[in-house]
């Protein structure tokens, strides 16, 4: 699980595309990606990997990693 989480974080750090990353994780887990915000939030909260990625996306470590990678000057 840790290797998967590291890969998720590395991909997000380099792309910066949270919605696409979350959509991909939900689809891999077999979820239909809901169109409504409330449905999307519910699906994210039900999926451990998607929820962990959202938490990382708003964490200072994510922004620092993007700066160090040179994708967010």
C-alpha positions in Angstrom: 0.0 0.0 0.0 2.9 2.4 0.8 4.4 1.9 -2.6 1.1 2.7 -4.3 0.6 5.8 -2.2 4.1 7.0 -3.0 3.4 6.5 -6.7 0.1 8.4 -6.4 1.9 11.3 -4.6 4.7 11.4 -7.2 2.3 11.5 -10.1 0.2 14.2 -8.4 3.4 16.2 -7.6 4.5 16.2 -11.2 1.1 16.8 -12.8 -0.7 18.9 -10.3 -4.0 17.7 -11.6 -6.0 16.7 -8.5 -9.3 16.0 -10.3 -7.8 13.7 -12.8 -5.8 11.8 -10.2 -8.8 11.3 -8.0 -10.9 10.3 -11.0 -8.3 7.7 -12.0 -8.2 6.2 -8.4 -12.0 6.0 -8.3 -12.2 4.3 -11.6 -9.4 1.8 -10.7 -11.4 1.0 -7.6 -14.5 0.3 -9.7 -16.5 3.5 -8.9 -18.4 5.4 -11.4 -17.2 9.0 -11.1 -20.3 11.0 -9.9 -21.2 14.2 -11.7 -22.5 16.0 -8.6 -20.1 17.5 -6.0 -21.8 15.7 -3.2 -21.7 12.3 -4.9 -18.0 12.9 -5.8 -17.2 13.8 -2.2 -19.0 10.7 -1.0 -17.1 8.4 -3.4 -13.8 10.0 -2.4 -14.5 9.5 1.3 -15.4 5.9 0.6 -12.1 5.3 -1.2 -9.0 5.3 1.1 -6.5 6.0 -1.6 -8.5 8.9 -3.1 -9.1 10.4 0.3 -5.4 10.1 1.2 -4.4 11.8 -2.1 -6.8 14.7 -1.5 -5.3 15.2 1.9 -1.8 15.2 0.4 -2.9 17.6 -2.3 -3.7 20.3 0.3 -0.7 19.6 2.5 2.4 21.8 2.6 4.5 18.8 1.7 2.8 18.6 -1.7 3.5 22.3 -2.4 7.1 21.9 -1.2 7.6 18.8 -3.4 6.3 20.6 -6.4 8.7 23.5 -5.8 11.6 21.2 -5.4 10.7 19.3 -8.5 10.7 22.6 -10.4 7.1 22.4 -11.5 5.9 25.2 -9.3 8.5 28.0 -9.2 
